[in-house]
């Protein structure tokens, strides 16, 4: 049985979308994971995996930073040393496309 714990929500400049940073836990035998999903602003996070990024480590450790450049472009930075299991460079919602850029930063 897996569950999600929201860590932070960052809204797009036009307030139509948000990036949700969350920790997904699937029991005592699994480690922490940091996951990100892009959702419509009014949408609630469902009990599923992140739709744009999944990496090892707790959100506090991975030092995730989300910076919306504009309503259709977002930059995501995370600390070096964490295995990425899934990442997408675009998010599509009907006719809207959001571009995603990733940057790996040295750990503090």
DSSP file (Angstrom, degrees, kcal/mol; ACC not computed):
  #  RESIDUE AA STRUCTURE BP1 BP2  ACC     N-H-->O    O-->H-N    N-H-->O    O-->H-N    TCO  KAPPA ALPHA  PHI   PSI    X-CA   Y-CA   Z-CA
    1    1 A X              0   0    0      0, 0.0     2,-0.3     0, 0.0     0, 0.0   0.000 360.0 360.0 360.0 118.3    0.0    0.0    0.0
    2    2 A X        -     0   0    0     24,-0.1     2,-0.3    45,-0.1    24,-0.2  -0.685 360.0-175.3-100.8 153.8    1.6    3.3   -1.2
    3    3 A X  E     -A   25   0A   0     22,-2.4    22,-2.9    -2,-0.3     2,-0.4  -0.990  16.5-134.0-146.4 154.8    0.8    6.8    0.0
    4    4 A X  E     -A   24   0A   0     -2,-0.3     2,-0.5    20,-0.2    20,-0.2  -0.883   8.3-164.4-112.3 140.2    1.8   10.3   -0.9
    5    5 A X  E     -A   23   0A   0     18,-2.4    18,-2.4    -2,-0.4     2,-0.2  -0.969  23.6-132.0-122.5 114.0    2.8   13.1    1.4
    6    6 A X  E     +A   22   0A   0     -2,-0.5    16,-0.3    16,-0.2     3,-0.1  -0.438  26.0 176.8 -68.4 132.0    2.8   16.6   -0.1
    7    7 A X  E     -     0   0A   0     14,-3.2     2,-0.3     1,-0.4    15,-0.2   0.780  64.0 -15.8-100.9 -41.9    6.0   18.5    0.6
    8    8 A X  E     -A   21   0A   0     13,-1.9    13,-3.1     2,-0.0     2,-0.4  -0.977  48.8-148.2-163.9 150.2    5.3   21.7   -1.5
    9    9 A X  E     -A   20   0A   0     -2,-0.3     2,-0.5    11,-0.2    11,-0.2  -0.997  12.8-168.8-124.2 130.7    3.1   23.1   -4.2
   10   10 A X  E     -A   19   0A   0      9,-2.5     9,-2.7    -2,-0.4     2,-0.2  -0.971  14.1-145.8-124.1 116.8    4.4   25.8   -6.6
   11   11 A X  E     -A   18   0A   0     -2,-0.5     7,-0.3     7,-0.2    57,-0.2  -0.512  18.1-112.0 -85.5 146.8    1.9   27.6   -8.9
   12   12 A X    >   -     0   0    0      5,-2.8     3,-2.1    -2,-0.2    59,-0.1  -0.298  36.8-103.2 -67.4 159.0    2.6   28.8  -12.4
   13   13 A X  T 3  S+     0   0    0      1,-0.3    -1,-0.1    57,-0.2    58,-0.1   0.799 125.3  46.7 -57.7 -29.5    2.6   32.5  -13.0
   14   14 A X  T 3  S-     0   0    0      3,-0.0    -1,-0.3    56,-0.0    -2,-0.0   0.406 108.7-127.1 -92.4   3.1   -0.9   32.4  -14.5
   15   15 A X  S <  S+     0   0    0     -3,-2.1    -2,-0.1     2,-0.2    26,-0.1   0.686  80.0 113.2  60.5  22.5   -2.1   30.2  -11.7
   16   16 A X  S    S+     0   0    0     25,-0.1    25,-2.6    24,-0.1    26,-0.3   0.765  77.9  24.6 -90.1 -28.4   -3.5   27.6  -14.1
   17   17 A X  E     - B   0  40A   0     23,-0.3    -5,-2.8    24,-0.1     2,-0.3  -0.824  63.1-160.6-130.7 167.4   -1.0   24.8  -13.1
   18   18 A X  E     -AB  11  39A   0     21,-2.4    21,-2.5    -2,-0.3     2,-0.5  -0.992  17.9-133.2-146.4 150.6    1.1   23.8  -10.2
   19   19 A X  E     -AB  10  38A   0     -9,-2.7    -9,-2.5    -2,-0.3     2,-0.6  -0.929  24.3-155.7 -99.9 126.2    4.1   21.5   -9.6
   20   20 A X  E     -AB   9  37A   0     17,-3.1    17,-1.7    -2,-0.5     2,-0.5  -0.917   3.2-160.4-106.1 121.9    3.6   19.3   -6.6
   21   21 A X  E     +AB   8  36A   0    -13,-3.1   -14,-3.2    -2,-0.6   -13,-1.9  -0.889  27.0 160.9 -98.0 126.7    6.7   18.0   -4.8
   22   22 A X  E     -AB   6  35A   0     13,-2.8    13,-3.0    -2,-0.5     2,-0.5  -0.970  40.5-124.9-146.9 160.4    5.9   15.0   -2.7
   23   23 A X  E     -AB   5  34A   0    -18,-2.4   -18,-2.4    -2,-0.3     2,-0.5  -0.926  24.8-153.4-105.8 127.4    7.3   12.0   -1.0
   24   24 A X  E     -A    4   0A   0      9,-1.1     2,-0.5    -2,-0.5     9,-0.4  -0.901   9.1-167.3-106.4 127.9    5.9    8.6   -2.0
   25   25 A X  E     +A    3   0A   0    -22,-2.9   -22,-2.4    -2,-0.5     3,-0.1  -0.957  15.6 175.9-119.1 126.2    6.1    5.8    0.6
   26   26 A X        -     0   0    0     -2,-0.5     3,-0.2     1,-0.4   -24,-0.1  -0.056  60.6 -67.7-119.6  32.1    5.3    2.2   -0.3
   27   27 A X    >   -     0   0    0      1,-0.2     3,-1.5     2,-0.1    -1,-0.4  -0.376  64.3 -57.9 111.4 173.3    6.1    0.5    3.0
   28   28 A X  T 3  S+     0   0    0      1,-0.3    -1,-0.2    -2,-0.1    -2,-0.0   0.708 123.8  59.8 -66.2 -23.7    9.0   -0.3    5.3
   29   29 A X  T 3  S+     0   0    0     -3,-0.2     2,-0.3     2,-0.1    -1,-0.3   0.471  96.3  73.5 -88.4  -0.3   11.0   -2.2    2.7
   30   30 A X  S <  S-     0   0    0     -3,-1.5    -3,-0.1     1,-0.1     3,-0.1  -0.839  76.2-128.3-112.7 152.3   11.3    0.7    0.3
   31   31 A X        -     0   0    0     -2,-0.3    -5,-0.3     1,-0.2     2,-0.1  -0.256  40.8 -74.2 -85.4 178.4   13.4    3.8    0.7
   32   32 A X        -     0   0    0     -7,-0.1    25,-1.8    -2,-0.1     2,-0.3  -0.389  47.3-168.0 -68.9 149.9   12.3    7.4    0.4
   33   33 A X  E     - C   0  56A   0     -9,-0.4    -9,-1.1    23,-0.3     2,-0.5  -0.997  15.9-143.4-139.7 143.8   11.6    8.9   -3.0
   34   34 A X  E     -BC  23  55A   0     21,-2.8    21,-2.6    -2,-0.3     2,-0.3  -0.908  27.1-178.7-102.4 130.5   11.0   12.4   -4.2
   35   35 A X  E     -BC  22  54A   0    -13,-3.0   -13,-2.8    -2,-0.5     2,-0.4  -0.966  12.9-159.9-133.9 148.3    8.4   12.8   -6.9
   36   36 A X  E     -BC  21  53A   0     17,-2.6    16,-2.3    -2,-0.3    17,-1.6  -0.981   8.1-179.2-129.3 139.8    7.0   15.7   -8.9
   37   37 A X  E     -B   20   0A   0    -17,-1.7   -17,-3.1    -2,-0.4     2,-0.5  -0.990  21.7-139.7-132.7 144.2    3.7   16.0  -10.7
   38   38 A X  E     +B   19   0A   0     -2,-0.4     2,-0.3   -19,-0.2   -19,-0.2  -0.920  34.8 168.9 -98.8 129.1    2.3   18.9  -12.8
   39   39 A X  E     -B   18   0A   0    -21,-2.5   -21,-2.4    -2,-0.5     2,-0.1  -0.900  42.9 -89.7-132.5 160.4   -1.4   19.3  -12.1
   40   40 A X  E >   -B   17   0A   0     -2,-0.3     3,-1.7   -23,-0.2   -23,-0.3  -0.447  50.4-107.7 -63.9 150.3   -4.1   21.8  -12.9
   41   41 A X  T 3  S+     0   0    0    -25,-2.6   -24,-0.1     1,-0.3    -1,-0.1   0.819 118.2  42.8 -54.9 -37.2   -4.3   24.4  -10.1
   42   42 A X  T 3  S+     0   0    0    -26,-0.3    -1,-0.3     2,-0.1     2,-0.2   0.534  93.3 105.8 -88.5  -5.8   -7.5   23.1   -8.6
   43   43 A X    <   -     0   0    0     -3,-1.7     2,-0.3     1,-0.0    -4,-0.1  -0.491  63.8-136.2 -78.9 142.4   -6.6   19.4   -9.0
   44   44 A X        -     0   0    0     -2,-0.2     2,-0.3     1,-0.1    -4,-0.1  -0.713  28.5-101.8 -93.9 148.0   -5.7   17.3   -5.9
   45   45 A X        -     0   0    0     -2,-0.3     2,-0.1    -6,-0.1   -41,-0.1  -0.528  39.3-147.5 -68.5 127.6   -2.8   14.9   -6.0
   46   46 A X        -     0   0    0     -2,-0.3     2,-1.9     3,-0.1    -1,-0.0  -0.385  32.3 -90.7 -89.1 174.1   -4.0   11.3   -6.4
   47   47 A X  S    S+     0   0    0     -2,-0.1     2,-0.3   -44,-0.0   -45,-0.1  -0.417  91.1 104.4 -85.6  62.5   -2.3    8.3   -4.9
   48   48 A X  S    S-     0   0    0     -2,-1.9     3,-0.1     1,-0.1     2,-0.0  -0.816  76.4 -82.8-132.5 172.3   -0.1    7.7   -8.0
   49   49 A X        -     0   0    0     -2,-0.3    -3,-0.1     1,-0.1    -1,-0.1  -0.273  61.7 -76.8 -71.5 163.2    3.5    8.2   -8.9
   50   50 A X        -     0   0    0      3,-0.1   -13,-0.3     1,-0.1    -1,-0.1  -0.331  33.7-147.4 -61.1 140.8    4.9   11.5  -10.1
   51   51 A X  S    S+     0   0    0     -3,-0.1   -14,-0.2     1,-0.1    -1,-0.1   0.546  91.1  22.7 -92.2  -6.7    4.0   12.3  -13.7
   52   52 A X  S    S+     0   0    0    -16,-2.3    36,-1.9     1,-0.3     2,-0.3   0.641 125.4  18.2-126.0 -28.1    7.2   14.3  -14.5
   53   53 A X  E     +CD  36  87A   0    -17,-1.6   -17,-2.6    34,-0.2     2,-0.4  -0.980  46.7 174.7-152.2 135.1   10.0   13.2  -12.1
   54   54 A X  E     +CD  35  86A   0     32,-2.4    31,-2.9    -2,-0.3    32,-1.5  -0.977  19.4 157.4-136.4 122.3   10.8   10.4   -9.7
   55   55 A X  E     -CD  34  84A   0    -21,-2.6   -21,-2.8    -2,-0.4    29,-0.2  -0.970  41.9 -95.3-142.4 159.7   14.1   10.1   -7.9
   56   56 A X  E    S+C   33   0A   0     27,-2.4   -23,-0.3    -2,-0.3   -24,-0.0  -0.272  78.8  51.8 -66.9 157.0   15.6    8.5   -4.8
   57   57 A X  S    S-     0   0    0    -25,-1.8    -2,-0.2     4,-0.1     2,-0.2   0.109  87.7 -71.9  99.0 152.8   15.8   10.4   -1.6
   58   58 A X    >>  -     0   0    0    -26,-0.1     4,-2.3     1,-0.1     3,-1.1  -0.499  46.6-113.2 -74.8 146.7   13.5   12.4    0.7
   59   59 A X  H 3>>S+     0   0    0    -26,-0.3     5,-0.8     1,-0.3     4,-0.7   0.812 117.4  55.8 -53.0 -32.9   12.5   15.9   -0.6
   60   60 A X  H 345S+     0   0    0      1,-0.2    -1,-0.3     2,-0.2     3,-0.1   0.852 112.3  42.8 -67.7 -32.5   14.5   17.6    2.1
   61   61 A X  H <45S+     0   0    0     -3,-1.1    -2,-0.2     1,-0.2    -1,-0.2   0.862 108.1  56.4 -80.3 -37.7   17.6   15.8    1.1
   62   62 A X  H  <5S-     0   0    0     -4,-2.3    17,-3.2    16,-0.1    -1,-0.2   0.602  94.6-140.4 -75.5  -9.8   17.3   16.2   -2.7
   63   63 A X  T  <5 -     0   0    0     -4,-0.7    -3,-0.1    -5,-0.2     2,-0.1   0.871  25.9-165.7  54.4  43.8   17.1   20.0   -2.4
   64   64 A X      < -     0   0    0     -5,-0.8     2,-0.4    14,-0.1    14,-0.2  -0.373   9.3-174.6 -62.9 132.7   14.4   20.2   -5.1
   65   65 A X  E     -E   77   0B   0     12,-2.5    12,-2.5    -2,-0.1     2,-0.5  -1.000   7.4-163.1-130.0 133.9   13.8   23.7   -6.4
   66   66 A X  E     +E   76   0B   0     -2,-0.4     2,-0.5    10,-0.2    10,-0.2  -0.974   8.4 179.8-119.1 125.4   11.1   24.6   -8.9
   67   67 A X  E     -E   75   0B   0      8,-2.8     8,-2.9    -2,-0.5     2,-0.5  -0.942  18.5-148.4-129.5 109.3   11.2   27.9  -10.8
   68   68 A X  E     -E   74   0B   0     -2,-0.5     6,-0.3     6,-0.2     3,-0.1  -0.656   9.0-170.5 -73.0 123.7    8.5   28.7  -13.3
   69   69 A X  E    S-     0   0B   0      4,-2.3     2,-0.3    -2,-0.5    -1,-0.2   0.828  71.3 -31.3 -81.9 -36.1   10.1   30.8  -16.1
   70   70 A X  E >  S-E   73   0B   0      3,-1.5     3,-1.3    -3,-0.1    -1,-0.3  -0.883  85.8 -68.0-162.4-171.2    6.7   31.6  -17.5
   71   71 A X  T 3  S+     0   0    0     -2,-0.3   -59,-0.1     1,-0.3     3,-0.1   0.648 132.1  34.6 -67.4 -14.4    3.3   29.9  -17.7
   72   72 A X  T 3  S+     0   0    0      1,-0.1    27,-2.5    26,-0.1     2,-0.3   0.119 111.1  62.6-128.4  21.2    4.6   27.2  -20.1
   73   73 A X  E <   +Ef  70  99B   0     -3,-1.3    -4,-2.3    25,-0.2    -3,-1.5  -0.966  53.6 179.4-150.8 130.7    8.2   26.7  -18.9
   74   74 A X  E     -Ef  68 100B   0     25,-2.6    27,-2.3    -2,-0.3     2,-0.4  -0.995  15.0-150.6-135.6 138.4    9.5   25.4  -15.6
   75   75 A X  E     -Ef  67 101B   0     -8,-2.9    -8,-2.8    -2,-0.4     2,-0.4  -0.906  12.4-165.8-106.9 134.9   13.1   24.7  -14.4
   76   76 A X  E     -Ef  66 102B   0     25,-3.1    27,-2.2    -2,-0.4     2,-0.4  -0.984   3.9-172.7-124.9 126.3   13.7   22.0  -11.8
   77   77 A X  E     +Ef  65 103B   0    -12,-2.5   -12,-2.5    -2,-0.4     2,-0.3  -0.943   7.7 171.0-119.1 138.6   17.0   21.7   -9.9
   78   78 A X  E     - f   0 104B   0     25,-2.0    27,-2.5    -2,-0.4   -15,-0.2  -0.972  37.9 -88.9-143.4 159.0   17.9   18.9   -7.6
   79   79 A X  E >   - f   0 105B   0    -17,-3.2     3,-0.6    -2,-0.3    27,-0.2  -0.316  45.0-107.6 -69.5 146.6   21.1   17.8   -5.8
   80   80 A X  T 3  S+     0   0    0     25,-2.8    -1,-0.1     1,-0.2     3,-0.1  -0.329  94.4  52.3 -66.7 152.0   23.6   15.6   -7.4
   81   81 A X  T 3  S+     0   0    0      1,-0.3     2,-0.5    25,-0.0    -1,-0.2   0.474  76.2 113.9 102.4   3.6   23.9   12.0   -6.2
   82   82 A X    <   -     0   0    0     -3,-0.6    -1,-0.3   -20,-0.1     2,-0.2  -0.929  66.5-121.5-113.1 129.5   20.3   10.8   -6.4
   83   83 A X        -     0   0    0     -2,-0.5   -27,-2.4    -3,-0.1     2,-0.5  -0.478  21.3-142.3 -70.1 129.2   19.2    8.2   -8.9
   84   84 A X  E     +D   55   0A   0     -2,-0.2   -29,-0.3   -29,-0.2     3,-0.1  -0.820  21.2 177.3 -93.2 126.5   16.5    9.3  -11.3
   85   85 A X  E    S+     0   0A   0    -31,-2.9     2,-0.3    -2,-0.5   -30,-0.2   0.691  70.1   7.5 -98.9 -24.3   13.9    6.6  -12.1
   86   86 A X  E     +D   54   0A   0    -32,-1.5   -32,-2.4     2,-0.0    -1,-0.3  -0.952  62.7 165.5-159.3 133.8   11.7    8.7  -14.4
   87   87 A X  E     -D   53   0A   0     -2,-0.3     2,-0.4   -34,-0.2   -34,-0.2  -0.981  13.8-160.6-151.5 146.2   11.8   12.2  -16.0
   88   88 A X        -     0   0    0    -36,-1.9     3,-0.1    -2,-0.3    -2,-0.0  -0.959  13.2-154.9-125.7 144.5    9.9   13.9  -18.7
   89   89 A X  S    S+     0   0    0     -2,-0.4    11,-3.0     1,-0.1     2,-0.3   0.542  81.9  33.6 -94.0 -10.0   10.9   17.0  -20.7
   90   90 A X  E     -G   99   0B   0      9,-0.2     2,-0.4   -38,-0.1     9,-0.2  -0.988  61.2-153.7-142.2 153.7    7.3   18.1  -21.5
   91   91 A X  E     -G   98   0B   0      7,-2.1     7,-2.8    -2,-0.3     2,-0.5  -0.999  17.4-159.4-124.4 127.2    3.9   17.9  -19.9
   92   92 A X  E     +G   97   0B   0     -2,-0.4     2,-0.4     5,-0.2     5,-0.2  -0.920  17.0 174.1-114.3 132.1    0.9   17.9  -22.2
   93   93 A X  E >   -G   96   0B   0      3,-2.7     3,-2.4    -2,-0.5     2,-0.4  -0.848  68.4 -65.8-134.2  95.4   -2.6   18.8  -21.1
   94   94 A X  T 3  S-     0   0    0     -2,-0.4    -1,-0.1     1,-0.3     0, 0.0  -0.466 121.6 -10.9  56.3-112.8   -4.9   18.8  -24.2
   95   95 A X  T 3  S+     0   0    0     -2,-0.4     2,-0.4    -3,-0.1    -1,-0.3   0.507 118.7  94.6 -94.2  -4.2   -3.5   21.7  -26.3
   96   96 A X  E <   - G   0  93B   0     -3,-2.4    -3,-2.7     2,-0.0     2,-0.4  -0.714  53.2-170.4 -90.0 136.4   -1.2   23.1  -23.6
   97   97 A X  E     - G   0  92B   0     -2,-0.4     2,-0.5    -5,-0.2    -5,-0.2  -0.995   5.7-161.7-126.4 129.9    2.4   22.0  -23.5
   98   98 A X  E     - G   0  91B   0     -7,-2.8    -7,-2.1    -2,-0.4     2,-0.3  -0.955  14.5-141.0-111.5 124.3    4.7   22.9  -20.6
   99   99 A X  E     -fG  73  90B   0    -27,-2.5   -25,-2.6    -2,-0.5     2,-0.4  -0.641  15.4-158.5 -83.5 138.9    8.5   22.6  -21.2
  100  100 A X  E     -f   74   0B   0    -11,-3.0     2,-0.4    -2,-0.3   -25,-0.2  -0.977   8.3-172.4-124.1 128.2   10.6   21.2  -18.4
  101  101 A X  E     -f   75   0B   0    -27,-2.3   -25,-3.1    -2,-0.4     2,-0.3  -0.962   9.8-154.6-118.9 138.0   14.3   21.7  -17.9
  102  102 A X  E     -f   76   0B   0     -2,-0.4     2,-0.4   -27,-0.2   -25,-0.2  -0.855   9.5-174.3-113.0 147.1   16.4   19.9  -15.3
  103  103 A X  E     -f   77   0B   0    -27,-2.2   -25,-2.0    -2,-0.3     2,-0.5  -0.996  15.0-147.1-139.0 134.4   19.6   20.9  -13.6
  104  104 A X  E     -f   78   0B   0     -2,-0.4     2,-0.3   -27,-0.2   -25,-0.2  -0.899  19.9-163.9-102.2 125.2   21.7   18.9  -11.2
  105  105 A X  E     -f   79   0B   0    -27,-2.5   -25,-2.8    -2,-0.5     3,-0.1  -0.807  27.5 -99.6-109.5 147.9   23.5   21.0   -8.6
  106  106 A X        -     0   0    0     -2,-0.3     2,-0.1   -27,-0.2    -1,-0.1  -0.348  49.1-101.6 -59.3 145.4   26.4   20.0   -6.4
  107  107 A X              0   0    0      1,-0.1    -1,-0.1   -28,-0.1   -45,-0.1  -0.406 360.0 360.0 -70.3 146.6   25.2   19.0   -2.8
  108  108 A X              0   0    0     -2,-0.1    -1,-0.1    -3,-0.1    -2,-0.1   0.472 360.0 360.0 -70.7 360.0   25.7   21.6   -0.1
